[in-house]
Amino acid sequence: MAPDIGWPLIFEIFTRFFMLSLLATGGALALAPTMHSYLVVEKGLLNDTQFISSIALAQSAPGPNVMFVTVLGWQAAGFWGALATTMGALIPSALLAIYAGRKVLANSNSIWMKALREGLAPVAIGLTFATAIVLIKPWVGEWRVWALMLFSTAVAYFTRLAPLYSIIVGAIVGGFGFLQSVPAT
């Protein structure tokens, strides 16, 4: 049974995404595992297929990378859910970026700024890797997805080809039905 989509839930979604935004080291996509845990596991507002499809749709469209939270919000709770996730994700991180940007410029040679930059890089990489695990989990047994993933990783690492070519290959492979659909959960 789907939860009641009322103002208390919209406020809770806004608050959750507001707090997550303050932790978005490596970008909002790095927090997808936590968003998945909240929207799919804890609240049951989306299933795995809706969650992954929302991210795929938003990532394939032009525009800022963070806009996948709008699609998640729309899927979870309609217009007000989209507004809650978007504002929750954008307001605090924008304010924090302005504040941090000023501090970095004023103290760019500080040992603390160097330590912060060097310390956050592995955290951002780890969070991004965790996102990859959440997104690939439904296809663990599908060898063709793994082959496509390894192919696009190799192309990105060993060539100077634009990622657009891997996206086109993925769209063709998926469009012709060469990949197994994500099981609905």
Backbone as CSV, one residue per row, in Angstrom:
resi,resn,N_x,N_y,N_z,CA_x,CA_y,CA_z,C_x,C_y,C_z
1,MET,0.838,-1.180,0.000,0.000,0.000,0.000,0.883,1.244,0.000
2,ALA,0.601,2.167,-0.879,1.396,3.393,-0.978,1.086,4.303,0.210
3,PRO,2.109,4.998,0.705,1.878,5.914,1.818,1.054,7.116,1.375
4,ASP,0.390,7.751,2.345,-0.401,8.942,2.068,0.544,10.086,1.694
5,ILE,0.321,10.678,0.515,1.140,11.798,0.059,0.449,13.078,0.523
6,GLY,0.771,13.497,1.728,0.219,14.720,2.281,1.334,15.686,2.630
7,TRP,0.943,16.820,3.193,1.926,17.862,3.530,2.982,17.396,4.518
8,PRO,2.647,16.563,5.513,3.721,16.094,6.402,4.800,15.304,5.646
9,LEU,4.392,14.470,4.687,5.361,13.713,3.906,6.172,14.631,2.999
10,ILE,5.522,15.618,2.383,6.247,16.570,1.523,7.287,17.323,2.348
11,PHE,6.917,17.745,3.538,7.870,18.438,4.413,9.009,17.505,4.831
12,GLU,8.681,16.254,5.096,9.715,15.273,5.466,10.688,15.046,4.308
13,ILE,10.154,14.947,3.082,11.012,14.784,1.896,11.921,16.001,1.751
14,PHE,11.348,17.199,1.873,12.144,18.427,1.782,13.260,18.426,2.820
15,THR,12.912,18.102,4.051,13.889,18.101,5.144,14.991,17.075,4.897
16,ARG,14.619,15.887,4.443,15.607,14.838,4.188,16.582,15.266,3.088
17,PHE,16.059,15.805,1.993,16.930,16.228,0.896,17.740,17.470,1.271
18,PHE,17.187,18.321,2.124,17.920,19.474,2.642,19.158,19.001,3.403
19,MET,18.959,18.033,4.300,20.082,17.515,5.094,21.084,16.764,4.202
20,LEU,20.596,15.982,3.257,21.488,15.256,2.354,22.339,16.221,1.527
21,SER,21.741,17.334,1.145,22.454,18.312,0.331,23.717,18.814,1.014
22,LEU,23.675,18.899,2.310,24.840,19.374,3.063,25.964,18.339,3.080
23,LEU,25.652,17.098,2.702,26.645,16.023,2.701,27.077,15.628,1.294
24,ALA,26.667,16.374,0.290,26.854,15.977,-1.106,28.290,16.164,-1.590
25,THR,29.234,15.555,-0.930,30.622,15.571,-1.382,30.722,14.692,-2.618
26,GLY,31.114,15.289,-3.730,31.176,14.551,-4.987,29.923,14.746,-5.818
27,GLY,29.036,15.617,-5.388,27.809,15.885,-6.125,26.632,15.110,-5.584
28,ALA,25.458,15.510,-6.026,24.225,14.887,-5.538,24.135,13.416,-5.914
29,LEU,24.675,13.052,-7.062,24.595,11.651,-7.486,25.333,10.728,-6.525
30,ALA,26.331,11.247,-5.840,27.067,10.432,-4.869,26.181,10.029,-3.685
31,LEU,25.073,10.722,-3.505,24.157,10.398,-2.408,22.982,9.527,-2.851
32,ALA,23.031,9.037,-4.078,21.945,8.190,-4.575,21.685,6.973,-3.692
33,PRO,22.720,6.317,-3.125,22.403,5.183,-2.240,21.550,5.577,-1.031
34,THR,21.826,6.735,-0.467,21.033,7.196,0.678,19.633,7.581,0.235
35,MET,19.525,8.216,-0.941,18.210,8.563,-1.484,17.415,7.289,-1.775
36,HIS,18.085,6.278,-2.310,17.437,4.986,-2.585,16.930,4.370,-1.281
37,SER,17.769,4.384,-0.278,17.373,3.821,1.007,16.123,4.513,1.553
38,TYR,16.076,5.831,1.424,14.944,6.598,1.950,13.687,6.406,1.099
39,LEU,13.795,6.638,-0.212,12.611,6.640,-1.076,12.083,5.237,-1.391
40,VAL,12.988,4.253,-1.515,12.578,2.903,-1.909,12.396,2.001,-0.695
41,VAL,13.429,1.910,0.125,13.407,0.952,1.231,12.564,1.452,2.402
42,GLU,12.861,2.668,2.865,12.200,3.175,4.071,10.761,3.621,3.819
43,LYS,10.537,4.433,2.794,9.212,5.018,2.559,8.353,4.248,1.558
44,GLY,8.975,3.469,0.680,8.210,2.731,-0.324,7.521,3.621,-1.346
45,LEU,8.056,4.807,-1.564,7.457,5.731,-2.527,7.789,5.353,-3.966
46,LEU,8.901,4.659,-4.158,9.345,4.200,-5.470,9.781,2.748,-5.348
47,ASN,9.836,2.049,-6.482,10.480,0.742,-6.487,11.847,0.893,-7.158
48,ASP,12.626,-0.166,-7.188,13.971,-0.098,-7.772,13.943,0.375,-9.220
49,THR,13.000,-0.130,-9.987,12.912,0.231,-11.402,12.632,1.715,-11.569
50,GLN,11.686,2.243,-10.803,11.376,3.669,-10.890,12.572,4.518,-10.479
51,PHE,13.265,4.095,-9.436,14.418,4.854,-8.952,15.504,4.915,-10.025
52,ILE,15.879,3.757,-10.559,16.945,3.700,-11.560,16.516,4.404,-12.840
53,SER,15.275,4.223,-13.255,14.782,4.881,-14.465,14.759,6.395,-14.311
54,SER,14.423,6.872,-13.124,14.417,8.315,-12.876,15.811,8.901,-13.026
55,ILE,16.799,8.218,-12.490,18.177,8.696,-12.611,18.628,8.635,-14.064
56,ALA,18.328,7.523,-14.747,18.739,7.379,-16.151,18.106,8.459,-17.019
57,LEU,16.822,8.731,-16.817,16.134,9.760,-17.595,16.765,11.129,-17.363
58,ALA,16.965,11.483,-16.112,17.527,12.801,-15.801,18.967,12.937,-16.280
59,GLN,19.750,11.871,-16.197,21.144,11.932,-16.618,21.275,11.995,-18.135
60,SER,20.280,11.488,-18.861,20.365,11.519,-20.321,19.910,12.856,-20.893
61,ALA,19.242,13.657,-20.095,18.769,14.959,-20.559,19.848,16.024,-20.351
62,PRO,19.867,17.037,-21.208,20.831,18.123,-20.987,20.452,18.925,-19.748
63,GLY,21.429,19.515,-19.139,21.184,20.335,-17.966,22.046,19.895,-16.800
64,PRO,21.839,20.523,-15.665,22.661,20.206,-14.492,22.487,18.763,-14.031
65,ASN,23.570,18.184,-13.570,23.599,16.803,-13.104,22.636,16.563,-11.939
66,VAL,22.429,17.572,-11.120,21.625,17.421,-9.899,20.127,17.283,-10.189
67,MET,19.699,17.513,-11.404,18.270,17.525,-11.680,17.604,16.155,-11.573
68,PHE,18.388,15.106,-11.366,17.758,13.795,-11.166,16.911,13.796,-9.899
69,VAL,17.231,14.663,-8.930,16.425,14.699,-7.712,15.009,15.202,-8.004
70,THR,14.861,16.058,-9.008,13.535,16.534,-9.401,12.700,15.384,-9.940
71,VAL,13.315,14.556,-10.780,12.595,13.413,-11.354,12.235,12.419,-10.244
72,LEU,13.157,12.187,-9.312,12.843,11.307,-8.181,11.655,11.839,-7.389
73,GLY,11.677,13.138,-7.114,10.576,13.748,-6.363,9.251,13.649,-7.093
74,TRP,9.283,13.862,-8.411,8.067,13.766,-9.228,7.516,12.341,-9.183
75,GLN,8.400,11.365,-9.340,7.971,9.961,-9.300,7.420,9.593,-7.919
76,ALA,8.021,10.144,-6.878,7.632,9.780,-5.510,6.346,10.450,-5.057
77,ALA,6.178,11.749,-5.395,5.052,12.492,-4.817,4.525,13.593,-5.721
78,GLY,4.666,13.463,-7.013,4.094,14.441,-7.935,4.786,15.786,-7.895
79,PHE,4.039,16.821,-8.270,4.592,18.173,-8.368,5.238,18.630,-7.060
80,TRP,4.517,18.467,-5.948,5.045,18.951,-4.672,6.264,18.144,-4.224
81,GLY,6.300,16.877,-4.576,7.483,16.070,-4.295,8.677,16.539,-5.100
82,ALA,8.439,16.882,-6.376,9.513,17.405,-7.229,10.039,18.721,-6.676
83,LEU,9.127,19.580,-6.251,9.539,20.865,-5.679,10.301,20.658,-4.368
84,ALA,9.822,19.746,-3.538,10.473,19.487,-2.243,11.887,18.924,-2.427
85,THR,12.048,17.952,-3.319,13.387,17.383,-3.512,14.327,18.392,-4.155
86,THR,13.835,19.145,-5.119,14.683,20.113,-5.822,15.129,21.235,-4.886
87,MET,14.191,21.832,-4.197,14.554,22.931,-3.283,15.386,22.412,-2.113
88,GLY,15.039,21.238,-1.622,15.814,20.653,-0.533,17.246,20.371,-0.937
89,ALA,17.435,19.944,-2.183,18.790,19.635,-2.652,19.576,20.879,-3.057
90,LEU,18.911,21.902,-3.549,19.628,23.053,-4.092,19.913,24.170,-3.089
91,ILE,18.981,24.490,-2.233,19.149,25.654,-1.346,20.375,25.528,-0.440
92,PRO,20.489,24.486,0.372,21.640,24.453,1.283,22.975,24.278,0.572
93,SER,23.014,23.474,-0.472,24.297,23.271,-1.146,24.738,24.532,-1.869
94,ALA,23.793,25.304,-2.415,24.154,26.567,-3.061,24.708,27.551,-2.039
95,LEU,24.049,27.674,-0.896,24.532,28.584,0.143,25.888,28.143,0.686
96,LEU,26.046,26.842,0.884,27.316,26.317,1.370,28.431,26.533,0.338
97,ALA,28.110,26.364,-0.943,29.110,26.577,-1.995,29.561,28.030,-2.047
98,ILE,28.636,28.949,-1.887,29.000,30.377,-1.874,29.904,30.668,-0.689
99,TYR,29.521,30.199,0.477,30.327,30.429,1.682,31.708,29.783,1.563
100,ALA,31.725,28.516,1.149,32.993,27.785,1.040,33.876,28.399,-0.038
101,GLY,33.271,28.818,-1.144,34.042,29.457,-2.209,34.768,30.693,-1.725
102,ARG,34.102,31.487,-0.924,34.739,32.691,-0.370,35.886,32.323,0.566
103,LYS,35.678,31.299,1.386,36.733,30.871,2.314,37.934,30.305,1.563
104,VAL,37.673,29.527,0.529,38.765,28.937,-0.253,39.575,30.039,-0.929
105,LEU,38.897,31.022,-1.516,39.614,32.119,-2.163,40.439,32.922,-1.167
106,ALA,39.892,33.137,-0.004,40.606,33.922,1.003,41.763,33.151,1.629
107,ASN,41.698,31.831,1.632,42.707,31.007,2.296,43.244,29.907,1.378
108,SER,43.431,30.202,0.104,43.759,29.154,-0.859,45.087,28.453,-0.582
109,ASN,46.020,29.087,0.072,47.320,28.466,0.355,47.399,27.866,1.755
110,SER,46.313,27.910,2.473,46.270,27.391,3.834,46.459,25.883,3.843
111,ILE,47.143,25.393,4.860,47.337,23.952,5.009,45.995,23.245,5.215
112,TRP,45.042,23.946,5.832,43.726,23.371,6.058,42.968,23.200,4.740
113,MET,43.099,24.152,3.846,42.430,24.039,2.544,43.041,22.910,1.724
114,LYS,44.355,22.773,1.776,45.019,21.681,1.056,44.567,20.335,1.635
115,ALA,44.523,20.234,2.949,44.089,18.989,3.593,42.631,18.676,3.245
116,LEU,41.794,19.693,3.205,40.388,19.507,2.861,40.247,18.989,1.429
117,ARG,40.941,19.621,0.482,40.867,19.178,-0.918,41.369,17.747,-1.075
118,GLU,42.481,17.432,-0.456,43.049,16.093,-0.602,42.248,15.035,0.159
119,GLY,41.639,15.420,1.263,40.869,14.465,2.050,39.499,14.169,1.475
120,LEU,38.897,15.143,0.807,37.553,14.927,0.273,37.555,14.154,-1.043
121,ALA,38.644,14.162,-1.769,38.692,13.443,-3.046,38.392,11.952,-2.879
122,PRO,39.057,11.236,-1.955,38.726,9.817,-1.815,37.304,9.581,-1.302
123,VAL,36.786,10.495,-0.501,35.410,10.363,-0.017,34.446,10.470,-1.194
124,ALA,34.657,11.451,-2.064,33.793,11.632,-3.236,33.863,10.414,-4.154
125,ILE,35.056,9.871,-4.344,35.207,8.681,-5.186,34.474,7.493,-4.571
126,GLY,34.602,7.312,-3.274,33.918,6.210,-2.586,32.407,6.333,-2.666
127,LEU,31.880,7.544,-2.494,30.433,7.747,-2.588,29.936,7.499,-4.006
128,THR,30.711,7.907,-4.992,30.332,7.667,-6.382,30.349,6.168,-6.687
129,PHE,31.317,5.456,-6.150,31.381,4.001,-6.323,30.162,3.332,-5.678
130,ALA,29.758,3.815,-4.509,28.568,3.269,-3.848,27.322,3.479,-4.707
131,THR,27.245,4.616,-5.388,26.130,4.876,-6.299,26.125,3.865,-7.434
132,ALA,27.306,3.594,-7.979,27.401,2.612,-9.064,26.884,1.243,-8.600
133,ILE,27.185,0.873,-7.378,26.727,-0.416,-6.846,25.201,-0.452,-6.751
134,VAL,24.593,0.631,-6.264,23.131,0.682,-6.161,22.496,0.593,-7.547
135,LEU,23.075,1.278,-8.528,22.482,1.305,-9.859,22.666,-0.009,-10.622
136,ILE,23.734,-0.745,-10.351,23.987,-1.993,-11.081,23.338,-3.204,-10.406
137,LYS,22.950,-3.067,-9.142,22.447,-4.212,-8.376,21.335,-5.007,-9.064
138,PRO,20.346,-4.380,-9.693,19.304,-5.188,-10.341,19.805,-6.017,-11.517
139,TRP,20.971,-5.677,-12.067,21.490,-6.383,-13.234,22.699,-7.256,-12.918
140,VAL,22.873,-7.645,-11.681,24.061,-8.411,-11.295,24.222,-9.666,-12.155
141,GLY,23.168,-10.349,-12.480,23.261,-11.583,-13.251,23.202,-11.405,-14.755
142,GLU,23.110,-10.205,-15.236,22.970,-9.943,-16.672,24.328,-9.652,-17.292
143,TRP,24.943,-10.622,-17.935,26.303,-10.495,-18.468,26.410,-9.424,-19.536
144,ARG,25.340,-9.193,-20.310,25.396,-8.183,-21.381,25.517,-6.774,-20.813
145,VAL,24.894,-6.534,-19.660,25.035,-5.227,-19.003,26.476,-5.045,-18.540
146,TRP,27.049,-6.101,-17.984,28.451,-6.026,-17.544,29.378,-5.786,-18.728
147,ALA,29.118,-6.454,-19.837,29.957,-6.277,-21.027,29.871,-4.836,-21.537
148,LEU,28.657,-4.285,-21.570,28.489,-2.898,-22.009,29.167,-1.929,-21.048
149,MET,29.053,-2.215,-19.761,29.692,-1.355,-18.765,31.218,-1.403,-18.903
150,LEU,31.775,-2.585,-19.056,33.229,-2.712,-19.223,33.696,-2.069,-20.523
151,PHE,32.915,-2.221,-21.590,33.248,-1.598,-22.870,33.296,-0.082,-22.729
152,SER,32.253,0.506,-22.145,32.218,1.971,-22.030,33.296,2.477,-21.078
153,THR,33.618,1.720,-20.042,34.710,2.102,-19.142,36.037,2.079,-19.884
154,ALA,36.271,1.037,-20.680,37.516,0.937,-21.449,37.621,2.060,-22.472
155,VAL,36.526,2.364,-23.154,36.543,3.460,-24.131,36.876,4.778,-23.437
156,ALA,36.260,5.023,-22.289,36.517,6.270,-21.567,37.960,6.351,-21.065
157,TYR,38.507,5.231,-20.629,39.849,5.234,-20.039,40.959,5.239,-21.091
158,PHE,40.795,4.451,-22.148,41.886,4.244,-23.091,41.820,5.103,-24.358
159,THR,40.732,5.812,-24.572,40.628,6.631,-25.781,40.301,8.068,-25.412
160,ARG,40.327,8.894,-26.419,39.935,10.296,-26.231,38.548,10.562,-26.810
161,LEU,37.798,9.508,-27.073,36.455,9.666,-27.609,35.545,10.318,-26.570
162,ALA,34.651,11.148,-27.047,33.682,11.800,-26.163,32.726,10.749,-25.597
163,PRO,32.271,10.926,-24.356,31.322,9.977,-23.754,30.033,9.836,-24.554
164,LEU,29.746,10.807,-25.389,28.541,10.752,-26.210,28.482,9.472,-27.035
165,TYR,29.632,8.991,-27.521,29.647,7.772,-28.332,29.243,6.544,-27.514
166,SER,29.682,6.468,-26.282,29.255,5.356,-25.428,27.773,5.452,-25.120
167,ILE,27.275,6.669,-24.946,25.842,6.863,-24.692,25.035,6.409,-25.905
168,ILE,25.503,6.750,-27.096,24.810,6.338,-28.327,24.801,4.818,-28.453
169,VAL,25.958,4.176,-28.203,26.019,2.713,-28.268,25.049,2.099,-27.252
170,GLY,25.045,2.633,-26.023,24.126,2.128,-24.998,22.673,2.292,-25.397
171,ALA,22.336,3.434,-26.007,20.961,3.676,-26.444,20.558,2.705,-27.552
172,ILE,21.490,2.438,-28.474,21.196,1.497,-29.563,21.009,0.088,-29.014
173,VAL,21.934,-0.330,-28.148,21.855,-1.677,-27.566,20.558,-1.835,-26.777
174,GLY,20.224,-0.851,-25.954,18.989,-0.914,-25.176,17.749,-0.771,-26.035
175,GLY,17.825,0.121,-27.030,16.682,0.372,-27.898,16.278,-0.833,-28.731
176,PHE,17.247,-1.643,-29.119,16.941,-2.835,-29.894,16.639,-4.041,-29.015
177,GLY,16.599,-3.838,-27.714,16.198,-4.901,-26.798,17.249,-5.962,-26.546
178,PHE,18.523,-5.608,-26.708,19.586,-6.584,-26.479,19.890,-6.798,-25.000
179,LEU,19.303,-5.981,-24.139,19.532,-6.121,-22.704,18.258,-6.568,-22.026
180,GLN,18.419,-7.345,-20.966,17.270,-7.789,-20.193,16.722,-6.603,-19.407
181,SER,15.412,-6.477,-19.323,14.799,-5.390,-18.558,15.100,-5.533,-17.079
182,VAL,15.069,-4.404,-16.391,15.250,-4.413,-14.944,14.018,-5.047,-14.333
183,PRO,14.207,-6.033,-13.447,13.032,-6.630,-12.804,12.355,-5.623,-11.887
184,ALA,11.059,-5.482,-11.980,10.318,-4.566,-11.111,10.271,-5.153,-9.715
185,THR,10.580,-4.317,-8.726,10.534,-4.782,-7.342,9.627,-3.928,-6.526
